[in-house]
Amino acid sequence: MNAVMTTRHLVQPLPSVLDTPPAFALPHRRKAIGHFRPASADLERFNQLLVRLGRSRPLVFDQLATAARQLSSGTDEPAPGCIAERISWMETVAGMVADRAWTVAAGVAECARLVAGYARDERDLIPDWIPQVGRLDDAIVVDTAWPTLRQEVACYRDFLRLRTLEANLRGCDPAELPFDRAAWEAAREVEAALNAHRRRVRESSYVPAPAPMFRIH
């Protein structure tokens, strides 16, 4: 079966300082995010999670504080686009893990559970109530896991699409439809065959080819 292709669009990056640790530590490095100062134990626990999700270098306070400062405008405006986009990813991952009809692929199941677990965890590294950057830690978590989860999330979104189509055809609620991953794969095959047939029809014609021109002398 062909892999599900995600819609290509320009993803807004998180601040580059998160990928560039300082060369050395200094006492005056930033540690506070707004008026909040994360605890060292919480940062250590956060870094342990990031390692499990695939990050090779731990974050330090200065990186987090600098990134938060770059993203914050000092107002109560909504979260910046780079954070809002990743929160949408995280919500999809949490929904995917909670959906009993969907069996997450074995190779990414643990990663998905870790991301969903952090989404539910009340012991955030950065409190959600901080304006604009309160979900920066959530964004970092899902961004770290995204290379592992991207394809599975694309499959799950396509599963939701086809489940909704099937439910509409049967006149029932999608949650009531007995539609699992195997049913999605079968529906994908049918849809792919139908699309291939439509392409052939567009590229050909059922009308007989015109007879060759001839002249009467």
N, C-alpha and C positions, 0 to 999 in steps of 0.2 A: 504494500500500500504506500502511496506517495506520502511524504511528510506533509503535515499541515504547514502552510506558509503564513507567517504573520504579516500584517499590513506594515509596510515600511513607512516610517515617519521619523522625523528628527527628534531624538530623545534629548531632553535638556540635561546636561551633565551636572553632577554635584560639584561643589567647589574642588578644584584641583589640589588644594592643600591637604585634602584627605588622603591623597595618594603620595604625598611628599613629606615624609617625616623630617623634623628638624635635624640638622647635622649633630647638634649637641644640646644638652639641656641647660637652661639658664634660670636663675631664681625668679626673674621677672616675666617669665613666660605666662601667657594668659591661661587662666584656669576656670574663670567664671563664664557662664552663659547667661547673659542678662544679669539678673540678681541671684541666679542660682549657681551653686558650686557643687558639681557632682562629687560623690565620695570615691576614694581610690578603690575601695573594694568593689563598688558597682562598675567602675571602668574595667577592672580586672575580669569580672564576670562577663562583661560585654565583649571583651577581647577574646575570651575563651569561646564564646558563641561564634564570633566571626571566624576564628580558626577552624571550627567545625564546619563552617559554611564555605571555606575555601580561601580565606584571606591569609596572606603569608606574613604581613607585618602588623604588629599591634598599633592601635591608635594611642596618641597621647593627648593630654588635656589641651595643649596648645592648638593642635589640629582641629579639635572639636570647637573650641572657643573661637578660633579664627574663622572657621567655616560658618558658624552661627552668626558672627558679626558681619560677614560678607553677605549673608542672605537676609538679614534683618534690616528693616527700614525704620524701626523704632515706632511703628504704628500698629494698629489692630487689624491691618489688612489680612486677607487670607494667606495661607502658606504659599511660598514661591512655587512656580510651576514644576521645578525639578523635584520638590518634595511631594507635591500633590499627585504628580504622575506615579511616583513610586508607592504612595499610599494606595492608589487604585490597584496597582499590581499586588500589594500585600493583601488587600481585601479579596481579590480574586483567588489568591493562594489559600487564604483562610476558608473561603467558600468551597474551594475544591476539596480540601482536606475534610471538611464537615459533610460534604455531599455523599450520602451512603450509596447513591447510584453510580458513583464514579470510583473506580479502583485506580489509585495513583500508581504509575509505573514503578516497579521495584527499585530501579536505580536512582530515583529521585525522591522516594517516599520519605526518607528520614530528613532530607533537606527541607522538604515542604512542611513536615511536622514541626521542625525547629522554627521556621518562619512564622507559621500559624501560632505556635506557642508564644512567641515573643509578642505577637499582635494582641494576645489575650493577657499577657503578663502585666500586672499592675505595678511591678517594680521596674519601671522604665529607667534607663540611664538619664534621660532628659524628660522632665514632666511635660505632659501634653498641654498643660495650661499656659506654658510660655508662648507668647504670641509669635506666630509665623514659624518659629524653629522648634516648637515643642515636639514635632514628629521627625526631627532630623535623624534621631537614632533609629527609628523605624525605617526611614528611607535608606540608611546605611546598611541595615540588616538585609533588606530585600535586594538592594543593589549588589551586595556581595554574593547573594545566592542566585541572582538572575541568570548568569551563564548556565547554571545547572537546571534552572526551572523554566527558562524561556519557552522551550519547545513543548514541555508538558502543559504549561498554561495555555499555549496556543491551541493544543488539542482539546483542552477542557472548554475553552471558549467556543470552539467549533461544536463540541458535544452539546453545549447549552443551546446553540443556534439550531441544531438539527432536532434536539428534543422538543424545542418550542414549536418547530414546524410540524413535527409529528403530532404533538398534542393539539395544535390548531386544526389539523386535518381530522382528528378524531373527536374534536369538541370537548376536550377535557383539560384539566389543569396539568401543566408539565410535571409537577411534583407527584401526580397520581399515575403518571404513565410508567409502565414497566419498561424502562429504557436504560440500559447499562452500557458499559464500555464496549462490550461485544456487539450490542445492537447499534451503537454509534459507528463502529468499524464497518458493519454490514451496510448501514445507510450511506456511509461514505463511498463504498464501492458502487452502490446503485447510482448515487449522484454523479460519480466520476464517469460511469458508463453513459449516463444520460447526457452529460456535458460533451463527451467525446462524440456521441451521435449527433448532437446539435451542431458541433463544429464541422462534421462531415457534410451535413445537409447544407450549411452555409457555403461550404467550399465546392459543392457540386450542385447538380440540378437533376430533377426527375424529368425535365422536358427533353425529348430527343434532340440531338444535335441537328441543326438545319442542314438540308441537302446542299451539296456543292452547287455553285452557280454554273450555268451552262448557256451557250449562245446558240440561237437558231440562225443558220446561214441561208 
